[in-house]
Amino acid sequence: MACVTGALLGAAHGAEALPVDLVSRHEPAWVLDTLARDLNAGPS
């Protein structure tokens, strides 16, 4: 449930809404950053 909620909030508010200090704590932070940017960019 938390993953879906986070995904929906991220999609609604964009990657810039994610707190940098929280995202950077995750080991695969670059993966999260890439996914967030791809989602924010929309279909290519």
N, C-alpha and C positions, 0 to 999 in steps of 0.2 A: 504494500500500500504506500509506503514512504517513497519508494523508487518512482512509482507512477506519479505521485503528487509532485515530487521534485522535477520530474521530466515535464509535466504540464506547466508548472510555474516557470521553469527555464524557457520553455517554448513561448510562453505568453510574454515574458519580460525580457528575454534576450540574455546573451552571455554576460553582458556588462552588469547585470543585476546580481551575479554570483559574487559573494565576498572573496576577494583574492586570498586572504589569509586562510580561509576555510578550505578553498580548493587546493592551495599549495601544500596542505598537510597530507594530501593523498599521494601515495607513492606514484601511481600512474597519472599525475596531474596533467602531463602533456596530452594524454589520451582524452581526458575530460575536456581540456581546452579545445582540442581539435574537434571533438564531437559537438561541443557547444557552438563553436564557430560555424560548423557545417549545418547544424540545425538552424542557426540564425540566418545563414545565407540563403536557405531555401533550395529548391530543386535547381540543378544546373542544366 
